[in-house]
Amino acid sequence: MPSMSKTVALHTLGCKLNFSETTAISRMLENDGFIKKDFDEVADLYVINTCSVTENADKECRQLVRRIQKKAPEALVVITGCYAQLKPQEIASIPGVNLVLGAAEKFNITTHLKELSKNDSGKICSCDIEDVNVFTPTHSVKERTRIFLKVQDGCDYNCSFCTIPMARGKSRSDSIDNVIANVNEIAKGGAKEIVLTGINLGDFGKGYTGGRKHEENFFDLIKALEEEAPIERFRISSIEPNLLTNEMIEFVSHSKKFMPHFHIPLQSGSNKTLANMRRRYKREIYSERVGLIKLLMPHACIGADVIVGFPGETDQDFNESAKFIEELGISYLHVFTYSERDKTQALEIKPVVPIHIRNERNKILRNISYLKMQEFTNAHVGQTRKVLFEGENKNGMMEGYSDNYIKITTVYNKEWENKIMDWKI
């Protein structure tokens, strides 16, 4: 690209991990002389960091490229992220895409841009996912209040519906020393809360390519952060039920820094469906984990991911799953409608659930989630909780989250921004 004044706009699809990585890419580009713009503005360069968990994410990427072509036909377009690793040829064939960066190359974007011009069309820089073995720490900086810090990447699991191991490679993570160093840097910027993120967070300790003092695991990490980190609040973004140990739950129940908030993927409340999904637990383990959390922390917020319409899921299987979820002491659901993904083992499972039935089941669980969150919030009305307020939104309001993840909205007050306050729910 020419060395004159350059502008860049970035967009993220998908998970919190993607947001933290987009921020790292943005910092690299700004250090290379780019001036950052909003994605809706005209820029010289557009970078889309993609997800490929659902078919909708793929479609959204294609739509974004078409929008760019209309408003800035002379701009360069770079696509990276999971979709870029899984289907580079498909993305490269989209009119207007200049460069496709796979998992190993997204953090080398500035090098690739030096050789790129508008005449390049669909250039692919990627490698086999087996060759991706380096961990790159990243964190978001969009809001100085709450930061998403990546401490782990990749996954060694082989769930039958999931493309993430093919998109991100084997499980690998940072060292505790490096995480502490990154937290210290984040603290200097004034952040009050850090959300620990990863693809399979409970696998922390695997695959670190640098030196370690000894074998490390996720429990070691959270204990070290409790003792050494100059940050007031931590959250665990998502952790598999089989990797969330009783000692971790007990630790959080006594912690001064780790919030009473857990997000534990369930995917199904039917053991038959869990087996077809190749999950590494049964619903009884999930129920035990939730039971212990609620015993030690009755006020704790617990979220769950659930997939509806998985191949082979009968009405009986779904009803069993829905009943199990209704009886669980969880607070909310993230409901995903199953969508077929290339090269996954789920494609071989029959019978396929019709789309309209998948959508009906999604609505049922979304309704359960709404009622669960209402019940959880109402149970805390009148209580005083610690709330961390964020900045002003477009409507002149501000939002914050209590320690146990109850969302509070109130009229913006500058004095409350980035402050942890006692707040009556």
N, C-alpha and C positions, 0 to 999 in steps of 0.2 A: 504493500500500500504506500502511497505517497507520504512523505514525512511532514507535509503541511498540517495545519490545524485539522484534527480528526474528531468526529463525534461518534459515540456508540450508545446503543440502546439495548438492554438485555431483558429477556423474559424467561420466567421459570414455569415449567409444568411439573406437577407431581408433589413429591414429599418434602418434608422439612430438610432432609439431607440435601436435596437438590438446591434448595434456597441457600444453604450455607456454601455450596460449591459455586453457585452463580456469583455470590459475593466475592469469593476468592478470585474467580475469573475477572470480575469487574475491577478488583484492585490491581491485578496484573496489567490490565489494559490502561487503567488510569496512570499507573507508574510508567507506562510506555508512551504517555502523552495524549491519550484519548480523553475527551471531555464527555462526561456521562450525561445522557438525556433520558427523558421518559420514553417508554416504548411507543406511546401514541404520537410522539413528535417525529419529525424528519431527521434522520441521522445518516452518517456515512456508512456505518456498520451496524448490523443487527445480529445479536447472538441469541439463539433459542436453546435453552437447556431442557431437554425432553425427558419425559417419562414414558414408559410403555407398559404400565400395569394393566390398563384397559384399552379397548379399541378407541374409546373417546379421546384419549390422550394422543393417539396417532392422528386422528382426524383433526384435532385442534391444531396440531403442528402444521398440517397442510393448509389449514385455513389462515393461520398467522402469516405464512409465507405469501399467500395470495394478497393479504392486506398490505404487506410491505411492498409488493410489486405495484400496487395501485398508488400508494402515497409517496414512495421513494424508489422509482424504477432504476435509478443509477446506484443504489446502495448495494453493498456486499452483504450477503446473508450466510451466516455460519450456523450449522446445527450440530449440537453435541448432546451428550447424555445417553440414557439407556436405549432409546429408540435408535439413536445414531449407531450404537454398537451392534444392536440386533439386526437392523435392516439398512445398512449403509447404502446399498444399491438402490433400494426403494426411495430413500430420501434424496439421493443424488439425482434421481430422475425427475424430481419435482422442479418445474420451471422456476428459475429465480434463485435456486440454491447454488452457492459458489463453493462451499467447503463443508465437508462432513468430518467431524473429529470423533474418533472412538474413545473408549474408556482410558486408554493409555496416553492419548494425545491432547485431551481437553485442557490440561494444565500447561501445555506447550503452545497455546494458541498464539502468543505474540510472535513466536518463531515462524509459525506457518503463515501468519498474515504478511510477513515481510516478502514472501514469494507469491502473494495472491493479487490478482487483478480482476476487474469486472469481466474480462474476457474468459476467465476460468469458469467452467460450468461443471458442477457436480464432482469436484475433486475430492477424493476420499483418502483420509489418513487414518488408518486403523490397523489392528493386529488381531490375532487369535486371542480370545479371552483368557486362555490358559497362560498366556505370556504376561498378563496384568497381575503384578505381584507387589507393587509399591503402594504404600499408604501415604496419602497426602492430606494433612490436617487442614480443615477449613472451618470458618465460622461466619455467620451472618452479621451484618452491621446495619441493616435497614433501620432498626430501632435500637437506641443505646440502652433501653430499659431491659429488654429480654433478648438474649443471644442464643442462637442454636449452634452448638459446638459439635462437630463431627469427631468422634473418637474411634470409630470402627467402620469398616466398609466390607462389602462382599458377603457371601453366604455359602456355607458348605452343605446346607440342607438341600434336598431335592423334592420339594413339595410338587405334586403332580400338576398344579395349575400355574406355577410360577416361572417367569422368565428371568428373574433377577440374577440368579447365578450365571446365566448366559450373558447378561448385560454388564455385570459388575465384577465377576470373577470370584476367586476363593476368599474366604474370610481372612481379614487382616486388620490390624489395629495399631494405634499409637502406643507409646510407652507411658507409664504413669508420670514419669519425670517430664516428658514433653507436654502432657496434658496440663500438669500443674503450671508449667512455664507459659502455655497459651492462656490459661485462666488468669494468671498474673497480668498478662498484657491486656486482656479484655477488661479486667478490673480497673486498669488505669483510665479507661474510657468512660468510667462511671456506671457501667452496667450493674444492675442489682440482682439479676437472675440469669442463670445459664441452664439451657435445656440440653442434656446429653443426647446426641443422636447417633444412629448407626443403622445399618441394614439388619444386622442381627446383634443387637447391643450386648446381650448376655454372653456372647462369644468373645467379648473383649479379652485381649491377651494372646489371641492366636495371630500368627503370621507377621509379627513385627520384624522388619528387616534390619533394624539397628541393634545396638547392644542393650541388654537388660541386666539389672543387678541380680534378678532371680525370676522364676516363673511368676507371671502376674495373671490375675483374673478380674472380673468386674467387681466382685466384692472388695478386693484390694483397692480398686480405683475409688469407689465411693467412700471407703474409710479414709483414704489419703486426702480426698477433697474435703471431707468433714474436718480433718485435723489441720490441713495446711492452706486451704484456698481462702483468699480474701474476698469472697463473694457471699452475700447473705442468703441467697436462695438457689437451690438446684432442683431440677426435675429430671426424672427418667422418662425419656420420650415414649419408648415402646420396648417391651421385653417379653420374650416367649415364656409361657407358663412353666415349661420344663426347666428353664434356666433361671427363673425367679425362685430363689431358695427361701426356706423359712428364716434362715439367719439374716438374709437381706431385708425381709419384711420386718423382722424384729428390730433390725438396725434403724430402718426408716422411722419406726414407731417411736424411737427415743432420740432421733436426730434433731439438731437445732437448725440444720441447713437444708436437708432434703424434705421436700414438700409431701404431704399426705395425698399423693395423686399418682395413680398407676394407670398405664395403658397396656393392656395385656391382650394380644390377639387371640381370639377364640376360633373364628372361621366357621365352626358349626357346633351345635349342641347335640349332634348325633354321632355316636362312636363309629357307626358304619360309614358315615360320610367322612369323618376325620381319617379313618383308615384309607378310604379311596383318595383322599387328599394327600396322603403320606405325611400327615402331621406326626409329631413325635410325642404325643401325649393322648390320653383319653379325657373325656369330659369330667371324670371324677377328680383328676389332678387339678383341673381348672377350678372346680368347685371348692376343693380344699384350699387353694391359694386365696380365693376370694373370701372364704370363711375366716381364714387366719387374719387377713387384712382387716376385716370388719370387727373381729374380736378385739384386736389390738388398737385399731383406729376406727371407731364407728363413724367418725366424721370424714373418712377418706373418700375421695372421688375415684371411681374405677371405670375406665373406658374399655371398650372391646371392639375389635374388627370382626365382621361376620360377612361371609359370602353366601348369597342365595342363588338357587338354580344350578348348583353344581351337577355335572352329569351323574345320573343314577339317583338323584335326590327325589324320592317319591313324596307324595302328600304326607304319608305317615312319618317319613324321615323329617320333613320340614316341621310338621306339627310337634314332633318330639323335641326338635331343636328350639322352636319358639317357646314351648312350655318351659324348657330348661332355662332359657334366657329370662323369661318372666319371673322365675323363682330365684334367680341369682341376685345377689346384693350389689349389682353394678349400677352405674349412674347414667351411662349413655352408650350409644353404639355408633360406629362408622359402618354403614351398610353398603356392600358392593354387590352389584349384579354380575354374576359370572359371565365372562366373555372369553371366547376361544382364543388361545394364543398359539402361534406356530411352534412346533417342535416340543410341545409339552405332552406329558403322558396322559393328561386328562382327556385328550382328544380320542383316546382309545376306549374310554369308559362309556358305556351305553346303559339306558337310553338317554338321549339328549333331551333336556328340559326345554319345552317351547318358550320362546321369548316372552309371550304374554303372561305365562305363568311365572317366569322369573320376575317380571315387573310387578305382578300382584304380590309376590312374596316380599319383594323389596318394600312395598308400601306398608305391609303388615308389620315388618320389623322396624321401619322408620316410626310408625305410630307407637310401638312399644318403647322405642328410644325416647321419643318426646315425653311420654308419660313417666318414664324412669327419671329423666332430668328434672321434670316438674316436681316429682316426689322428693328427689334429692334436695333440690333448692328449697322447697317449702319446709323441709325438715330443719333448715338452718335459719329460717326467718326469725328475726329477733336476736340472733346471736351476733357477737362481735368477732370478726375475723380480720386477719392481716391481709390487706389488699395493696398490690403494687399497681399504681396507675401509670398508663402510657401517655403518649402525646395526644394532641387535638386531632379529631377526625374532620371530615369535610362538613359535617353538620353542626360544628361548634360544640360537640360533645367530646367526652373522653371515656376511655374504657380501661378496666383493670381486672385482674384476676385475684381472687382470694387464695390463700395458701392451698385450700382444697378445691381450687379450679372453678369456683363460682364466678361467672362473668358479671361485673358491675359496670353499669353505664350511668354517667351523670354529666351535668353541665361542666364544660372545661374550666379548670382553674389552674393557672400556670404554676402556682405554688405547690400543687399536688403532683405535678409531673415528675415521674421517676422517683416517687416517694412511696415508702411502705407505710401504710396508715391503718390504724384501728378503724374498722368500718362496721356499722350495724347493718346487717343484711335486711 
